[in-house]
Amino acid sequence: MPLEFDVRAKCVINATGPFTDSVRKMDDEEVPNICQPSAGVHIVMPGYYSPVGALGTPGSVWLCTVRRGDVLAAWSGIRPLVTNPDSKDTQSISRNHVVTVSDSGLVTIAAIREHNLQAGSCQTMGLQLEGAQDWSPTLYIRLVQDYGLESEVAQHLASTYGDKAFEVAKIAQVTGKRWPIVGKRLVSEFPYIEAEVVYGVKEYARTAVDVISRRTRLAFLNVQAAEEALPRIVDIMAKELHWCEQKKKPSLQPLPCRYKKRFHMFDKDKKGFITILDVQRVLQSISVQMDENTLHEILNEVDLNKNGQVELNEFLQWQRAAQLGSACCKGPPL
Ligand SMILES: Cc1cc2nc3c(=O)[nH]c(=O)nc-3n(C[C@H](O)[C@H](O)[C@H](O)COP(=O)(O)OP(=O)(O)OC[C@H]3O[C@@H](n4cnc5c(N)ncnc54)[C@H](O)[C@@H]3O)c2cc1C
């Protein structure tokens, strides 16, 4: 039985992105939808695709062949396309952010783009975040001098944690090498260090997924590097959180097992394939609406033998390709 609590608040703010309408409907079932979820995709390419630096001047672009194998990571999500219920034209998508207050006082804020939420006249523009107080552009030099961290690692810690970087440096392990003195990297090509996992746990990280995707950005930057770092991350978390071997297992579960579970979430009646109706049912259960054309387009990409349904092997191939960055994980978070 789910538990219910009464919470007193001066104000309730609904900033739930694509879930904007489901929360608005908790306040008033009759309220018309203002949010049209739309799929968005990001891919990460090696730095040499960027048209700046030795090969070109900033802003110049040249044509070259992009190979699928060069995609280091790919991910998708749902962006909130919002209309303003207070504007005369309630049909057109807002180019800016939307703030609306319901009769009961529920404040809803939503925007299609993150930068639209950082409006120029915003009161929070000068607000200092945790770690900002003693931060300076040269703070990383003190980390190098006082702790013996590599310069690249120190710069990463200073820009990520601000003055809290010293707390991470304090718990960094001795490398046993002449240089750097402390700060063991999780993977050689990224400046993330093991101490960040320990620090993340102190900051309430409880799953390996949280560490590889949010406490560090490894999962979004390079999927193979993230997979490589995973066992060490799980070991560190297990030590900090006193996990037994059994508890470590799900985090280390081979990817195909996870994908199969995901497949069966869609194929609930165990037909052995997924149809557009299955996808619609799952999207409905998480209050996400998507127009049928977009759904057909997505399924068509995954349906390799073009028989109008997605079999397990097609699903596995697609998920694996998306993980390895050789295919885009377009559309809803399947
Ligand atoms: C693939 C992709 C690429 C994008 N690229 C860009 C870009 O390059 N530039 C740009 O400016 N924008 C980009 N966007 C859009 C940007 O991510 C969104 O506009 C922005 O994240 C919206 O911020 P938000 O805080 O309103 O919602 P979100 O970031 O979606 O945050 C909503 C939060 O509410 C939580 N939540 C939902 N329901 C509940 C509930 N019932 N109770 C409690 N919590 C709840 C969610 O877990 C989530 O943490 C991109 C979006 C996607 C999907």
Ligand as a Chemical Component Dictionary entry (heavy atoms), coordinates in Angstrom:
data_LIG
# 
_chem_comp.id                   LIG 
_chem_comp.type                 NON-POLYMER 
_chem_comp.pdbx_formal_charge   0 
_chem_comp.three_letter_code    LIG 
# 
loop_
_chem_comp_atom.comp_id 
_chem_comp_atom.atom_id 
_chem_comp_atom.alt_atom_id 
_chem_comp_atom.type_symbol 
_chem_comp_atom.charge 
_chem_comp_atom.model_Cartn_x 
_chem_comp_atom.model_Cartn_y 
_chem_comp_atom.model_Cartn_z 
_chem_comp_atom.pdbx_ordinal 
LIG C1  C1  C 0 18.135 14.765 -25.798 1  
LIG C2  C2  C 0 17.850 16.173 -25.354 2  
LIG C3  C3  C 0 18.712 17.186 -25.696 3  
LIG C4  C4  C 0 18.504 18.493 -25.269 4  
LIG N1  N1  N 0 19.410 19.446 -25.611 5  
LIG C5  C5  C 0 19.272 20.704 -25.169 6  
LIG C6  C6  C 0 20.260 21.692 -25.462 7  
LIG O1  O1  O 0 21.268 21.411 -26.112 8  
LIG N2  N2  N 0 20.066 22.959 -25.011 9  
LIG C7  C7  C 0 18.978 23.302 -24.263 10 
LIG O2  O2  O 0 18.871 24.457 -23.865 11 
LIG N3  N3  N 0 18.032 22.373 -23.961 12 
LIG C8  C8  C 0 18.142 21.088 -24.390 13 
LIG N4  N4  N 0 17.197 20.137 -24.101 14 
LIG C9  C9  C 0 15.995 20.542 -23.371 15 
LIG C10 C10 C 0 16.237 20.639 -21.891 16 
LIG O3  O3  O 0 16.801 19.432 -21.418 17 
LIG C11 C11 C 0 14.897 20.868 -21.193 18 
LIG O4  O4  O 0 14.252 21.976 -21.732 19 
LIG C12 C12 C 0 15.144 21.150 -19.729 20 
LIG O5  O5  O 0 15.795 20.037 -19.149 21 
LIG C13 C13 C 0 13.837 21.374 -19.017 22 
LIG O6  O6  O 0 14.152 21.576 -17.666 23 
LIG P1  P1  P 0 13.083 21.343 -16.547 24 
LIG O7  O7  O 0 13.779 21.610 -15.255 25 
LIG O8  O8  O 0 11.844 22.110 -16.872 26 
LIG O9  O9  O 0 12.685 19.795 -16.686 27 
LIG P2  P2  P 0 13.578 18.491 -16.490 28 
LIG O10 O10 O 0 15.015 18.778 -16.702 29 
LIG O11 O11 O 0 12.915 17.423 -17.308 30 
LIG O12 O12 O 0 13.394 18.178 -14.943 31 
LIG C14 C14 C 0 12.156 17.731 -14.430 32 
LIG C15 C15 C 0 12.456 16.975 -13.147 33 
LIG O13 O13 O 0 11.229 16.689 -12.472 34 
LIG C16 C16 C 0 11.263 15.352 -11.996 35 
LIG N5  N5  N 0 9.874  14.885 -11.869 36 
LIG C17 C17 C 0 8.999  14.537 -12.845 37 
LIG N6  N6  N 0 7.806  14.199 -12.308 38 
LIG C18 C18 C 0 7.927  14.346 -10.964 39 
LIG C19 C19 C 0 7.039  14.158 -9.860  40 
LIG N7  N7  N 0 5.774  13.748 -10.034 41 
LIG N8  N8  N 0 7.511  14.393 -8.619  42 
LIG C20 C20 C 0 8.788  14.817 -8.428  43 
LIG N9  N9  N 0 9.673  15.020 -9.429  44 
LIG C21 C21 C 0 9.244  14.789 -10.677 45 
LIG C22 C22 C 0 12.065 14.601 -13.050 46 
LIG O14 O14 O 0 12.613 13.423 -12.510 47 
LIG C23 C23 C 0 13.137 15.633 -13.404 48 
LIG O15 O15 O 0 14.248 15.525 -12.550 49 
LIG C24 C24 C 0 17.371 18.814 -24.501 50 
LIG C25 C25 C 0 16.482 17.794 -24.156 51 
LIG C26 C26 C 0 16.713 16.485 -24.577 52 
LIG C27 C27 C 0 15.749 15.406 -24.173 53 
# 
loop_
_chem_comp_bond.comp_id 
_chem_comp_bond.atom_id_1 
_chem_comp_bond.atom_id_2 
_chem_comp_bond.value_order 
_chem_comp_bond.pdbx_ordinal 
LIG C1  C2  SING 1  
LIG C2  C3  SING 2  
LIG C2  C26 DOUB 3  
LIG C3  C4  DOUB 4  
LIG C4  N1  SING 5  
LIG C4  C24 SING 6  
LIG N1  C5  DOUB 7  
LIG C5  C6  SING 8  
LIG C5  C8  SING 9  
LIG C6  O1  DOUB 10 
LIG C6  N2  SING 11 
LIG N2  C7  SING 12 
LIG C7  O2  DOUB 13 
LIG C7  N3  SING 14 
LIG N3  C8  DOUB 15 
LIG C8  N4  SING 16 
LIG N4  C9  SING 17 
LIG N4  C24 SING 18 
LIG C9  C10 SING 19 
LIG C10 O3  SING 20 
LIG C10 C11 SING 21 
LIG C11 O4  SING 22 
LIG C11 C12 SING 23 
LIG C12 O5  SING 24 
LIG C12 C13 SING 25 
LIG C13 O6  SING 26 
LIG O6  P1  SING 27 
LIG P1  O7  DOUB 28 
LIG P1  O8  SING 29 
LIG P1  O9  SING 30 
LIG O9  P2  SING 31 
LIG P2  O10 DOUB 32 
LIG P2  O11 SING 33 
LIG P2  O12 SING 34 
LIG O12 C14 SING 35 
LIG C14 C15 SING 36 
LIG C15 O13 SING 37 
LIG C15 C23 SING 38 
LIG O13 C16 SING 39 
LIG C16 N5  SING 40 
LIG C16 C22 SING 41 
LIG N5  C17 SING 42 
LIG N5  C21 SING 43 
LIG C17 N6  DOUB 44 
LIG N6  C18 SING 45 
LIG C18 C19 SING 46 
LIG C18 C21 DOUB 47 
LIG C19 N7  SING 48 
LIG C19 N8  DOUB 49 
LIG N8  C20 SING 50 
LIG C20 N9  DOUB 51 
LIG N9  C21 SING 52 
LIG C22 O14 SING 53 
LIG C22 C23 SING 54 
LIG C23 O15 SING 55 
LIG C24 C25 DOUB 56 
LIG C25 C26 SING 57 
LIG C26 C27 SING 58 
# 
